[in-house]
């Protein structure tokens, strides 16, 4: 997106800045989603292979502040998929 900024008016310059911010935001969301997806698979494998937890244990894990971005359902699905 390299253009001569001197040829652009204020509105176009602002649009370019906003487009750069939005593109960076999308890349950041994609990176975070990718990491969280990998974490879900890792947790599922760990729970399946090393811990004999029941449904109630997964529910308690899902509401802990440190894993608040994970809900019970993804943790359960990751566990089932990795089994």
FIKOLZA-1660 file (N, C-alpha, C; in steps of 0.1 Angstrom, whole numbers, plus 5000, padded with zeros to 4 digits):
% residues 83
   i   px   py   pz ch aa at
   1 5008 4988 5000  A  X  N
   1 5000 5000 5000  A  X CA
   1 5009 5013 5000  A  X  C
   2 5020 5012 4993  A  X  N
   2 5029 5023 4992  A  X CA
   2 5024 5033 4981  A  X  C
   3 5020 5045 4985  A  X  N
   3 5016 5055 4976  A  X CA
   3 5023 5068 4980  A  X  C
   4 5023 5077 4971  A  X  N
   4 5028 5090 4974  A  X CA
   4 5018 5098 4982  A  X  C
   5 5021 5100 4995  A  X  N
   5 5011 5106 5004  A  X CA
   5 5008 5121 5000  A  X  C
   6 5018 5127 4993  A  X  N
   6 5016 5141 4990  A  X CA
   6 5005 5143 4980  A  X  C
   7 5002 5133 4972  A  X  N
   7 4991 5134 4962  A  X CA
   7 4977 5131 4968  A  X  C
   8 4977 5127 4980  A  X  N
   8 4964 5123 4987  A  X CA
   8 4959 5135 4995  A  X  C
   9 4946 5136 4996  A  X  N
   9 4940 5146 5005  A  X CA
   9 4939 5140 5019  A  X  C
  10 4935 5148 5028  A  X  N
  10 4934 5144 5042  A  X CA
  10 4924 5132 5044  A  X  C
  11 4913 5131 5037  A  X  N
  11 4904 5120 5038  A  X CA
  11 4910 5107 5033  A  X  C
  12 4917 5108 5022  A  X  N
  12 4924 5096 5017  A  X CA
  12 4935 5091 5026  A  X  C
  13 4942 5100 5031  A  X  N
  13 4953 5097 5041  A  X CA
  13 4947 5090 5053  A  X  C
  14 4936 5095 5058  A  X  N
  14 4930 5089 5069  A  X CA
  14 4925 5075 5066  A  X  C
  15 4919 5073 5054  A  X  N
  15 4914 5060 5049  A  X CA
  15 4925 5050 5049  A  X  C
  16 4937 5054 5044  A  X  N
  16 4948 5045 5043  A  X CA
  16 4953 5041 5057  A  X  C
  17 4954 5051 5066  A  X  N
  17 4958 5048 5080  A  X CA
  17 4948 5038 5086  A  X  C
  18 4935 5040 5084  A  X  N
  18 4925 5031 5090  A  X CA
  18 4926 5018 5083  A  X  C
  19 4928 5017 5071  A  X  N
  19 4930 5004 5064  A  X CA
  19 4942 4996 5069  A  X  C
  20 4953 5003 5072  A  X  N
  20 4965 4997 5078  A  X CA
  20 4961 4991 5092  A  X  C
  21 4954 4999 5100  A  X  N
  21 4950 4995 5113  A  X CA
  21 4941 4983 5113  A  X  C
  22 4931 4983 5104  A  X  N
  22 4922 4972 5102  A  X CA
  22 4929 4959 5098  A  X  C
  23 4938 4960 5088  A  X  N
  23 4946 4949 5084  A  X CA
  23 4954 4943 5095  A  X  C
  24 4960 4951 5103  A  X  N
  24 4968 4946 5115  A  X CA
  24 4959 4939 5125  A  X  C
  25 4947 4945 5127  A  X  N
  25 4938 4940 5136  A  X CA
  25 4933 4926 5132  A  X  C
  26 4930 4924 5119  A  X  N
  26 4926 4911 5113  A  X CA
  26 4938 4901 5115  A  X  C
  27 4950 4905 5112  A  X  N
  27 4961 4895 5114  A  X CA
  27 4963 4891 5129  A  X  C
  28 4961 4901 5138  A  X  N
  28 4962 4898 5152  A  X CA
  28 4951 4888 5157  A  X  C
  29 4938 4891 5152  A  X  N
  29 4927 4882 5155  A  X CA
  29 4930 4868 5150  A  X  C
  30 4935 4867 5138  A  X  N
  30 4938 4854 5132  A  X CA
  30 4949 4846 5140  A  X  C
  31 4959 4854 5144  A  X  N
  31 4970 4848 5152  A  X CA
  31 4965 4843 5166  A  X  C
  32 4957 4851 5172  A  X  N
  32 4951 4847 5185  A  X CA
  32 4942 4835 5183  A  X  C
  33 4933 4835 5173  A  X  N
  33 4924 4824 5171  A  X CA
  33 4932 4811 5168  A  X  C
  34 4942 4812 5160  A  X  N
  34 4951 4800 5157  A  X CA
  34 4957 4795 5170  A  X  C
  35 4962 4803 5178  A  X  N
  35 4968 4799 5191  A  X CA
  35 4958 4793 5200  A  X  C
  36 4946 4799 5201  A  X  N
  36 4936 4793 5210  A  X CA
  36 4931 4780 5205  A  X  C
  37 4930 4779 5192  A  X  N
  37 4926 4766 5186  A  X CA
  37 4936 4755 5189  A  X  C
  38 4949 4758 5188  A  X  N
  38 4960 4749 5191  A  X CA
  38 4959 4745 5206  A  X  C
  39 4957 4755 5214  A  X  N
  39 4956 4753 5229  A  X CA
  39 4944 4743 5232  A  X  C
  40 4933 4745 5225  A  X  N
  40 4922 4736 5227  A  X CA
  40 4925 4721 5224  A  X  C
  41 4932 4719 5213  A  X  N
  41 4936 4706 5209  A  X CA
  41 4946 4700 5219  A  X  C
  42 4956 4709 5224  A  X  N
  42 4966 4704 5234  A  X CA
  42 4959 4701 5247  A  X  C
  43 4949 4709 5251  A  X  N
  43 4942 4706 5264  A  X CA
  43 4934 4693 5262  A  X  C
  44 4928 4692 5251  A  X  N
  44 4920 4679 5249  A  X CA
  44 4928 4667 5249  A  X  C
  45 4940 4667 5243  A  X  N
  45 4949 4656 5243  A  X CA
  45 4954 4653 5257  A  X  C
  46 4957 4664 5264  A  X  N
  46 4962 4662 5278  A  X CA
  46 4951 4656 5287  A  X  C
  47 4939 4661 5286  A  X  N
  47 4928 4656 5294  A  X CA
  47 4925 4642 5290  A  X  C
  48 4926 4638 5278  A  X  N
  48 4923 4625 5273  A  X CA
  48 4934 4615 5278  A  X  C
  49 4946 4619 5276  A  X  N
  49 4957 4610 5279  A  X CA
  49 4962 4609 5293  A  X  C
  50 4961 4619 5301  A  X  N
  50 4967 4619 5314  A  X CA
  50 4958 4621 5326  A  X  C
  51 4946 4625 5323  A  X  N
  51 4937 4628 5334  A  X CA
  51 4923 4621 5332  A  X  C
  52 4918 4615 5342  A  X  N
  52 4905 4608 5340  A  X CA
  52 4895 4618 5347  A  X  C
  53 4891 4628 5340  A  X  N
  53 4882 4638 5345  A  X CA
  53 4868 4635 5341  A  X  C
  54 4858 4639 5349  A  X  N
  54 4844 4637 5345  A  X CA
  54 4839 4651 5340  A  X  C
  55 4826 4651 5336  A  X  N
  55 4820 4663 5331  A  X CA
  55 4821 4674 5340  A  X  C
  56 4818 4672 5353  A  X  N
  56 4819 4683 5363  A  X CA
  56 4832 4689 5364  A  X  C
  57 4843 4681 5362  A  X  N
  57 4856 4687 5363  A  X CA
  57 4859 4696 5351  A  X  C
  58 4854 4692 5339  A  X  N
  58 4856 4701 5327  A  X CA
  58 4848 4714 5329  A  X  C
  59 4836 4713 5335  A  X  N
  59 4828 4725 5337  A  X CA
  59 4836 4735 5347  A  X  C
  60 4842 4729 5357  A  X  N
  60 4849 4737 5367  A  X CA
  60 4861 4744 5360  A  X  C
  61 4868 4736 5351  A  X  N
  61 4880 4741 5344  A  X CA
  61 4876 4753 5335  A  X  C
  62 4864 4751 5328  A  X  N
  62 4860 4761 5319  A  X CA
  62 4857 4775 5325  A  X  C
  63 4853 4775 5338  A  X  N
  63 4850 4788 5344  A  X CA
  63 4861 4794 5352  A  X  C
  64 4873 4788 5352  A  X  N
  64 4884 4793 5359  A  X CA
  64 4889 4806 5352  A  X  C
  65 4892 4817 5359  A  X  N
  65 4896 4829 5352  A  X CA
  65 4908 4827 5342  A  X  C
  66 4917 4819 5345  A  X  N
  66 4929 4817 5336  A  X CA
  66 4925 4811 5323  A  X  C
  67 4914 4804 5322  A  X  N
  67 4909 4798 5310  A  X CA
  67 4895 4803 5306  A  X  C
  68 4892 4815 5310  A  X  N
  68 4879 4820 5308  A  X CA
  68 4875 4822 5293  A  X  C
  69 4885 4822 5284  A  X  N
  69 4882 4822 5270  A  X CA
  69 4878 4809 5264  A  X  C
  70 4879 4799 5272  A  X  N
  70 4875 4785 5268  A  X CA
  70 4862 4782 5275  A  X  C
  71 4853 4776 5268  A  X  N
  71 4840 4772 5274  A  X CA
  71 4841 4757 5276  A  X  C
  72 4831 4752 5283  A  X  N
  72 4831 4737 5285  A  X CA
  72 4830 4730 5272  A  X  C
  73 4822 4735 5263  A  X  N
  73 4820 4728 5250  A  X CA
  73 4832 4726 5242  A  X  C
  74 4840 4736 5239  A  X  N
  74 4853 4734 5231  A  X CA
  74 4862 4725 5238  A  X  C
  75 4863 4726 5252  A  X  N
  75 4872 4717 5259  A  X CA
  75 4868 4703 5257  A  X  C
  76 4855 4700 5258  A  X  N
  76 4849 4687 5257  A  X CA
  76 4851 4682 5243  A  X  C
  77 4849 4690 5233  A  X  N
  77 4850 4686 5219  A  X CA
  77 4865 4684 5215  A  X  C
  78 4874 4692 5221  A  X  N
  78 4888 4689 5218  A  X CA
  78 4892 4676 5224  A  X  C
  79 4887 4673 5236  A  X  N
  79 4891 4661 5243  A  X CA
  79 4886 4649 5234  A  X  C
  80 4873 4650 5230  A  X  N
  80 4868 4639 5222  A  X CA
  80 4875 4637 5208  A  X  C
  81 4878 4648 5202  A  X  N
  81 4885 4648 5189  A  X CA
  81 4899 4642 5190  A  X  C
  82 4906 4644 5201  A  X  N
  82 4919 4640 5202  A  X CA
  82 4920 4625 5207  A  X  C
  83 4909 4620 5211  A  X  N
  83 4908 4606 5217  A  X CA
  83 4910 4596 5206  A  X  C
% end
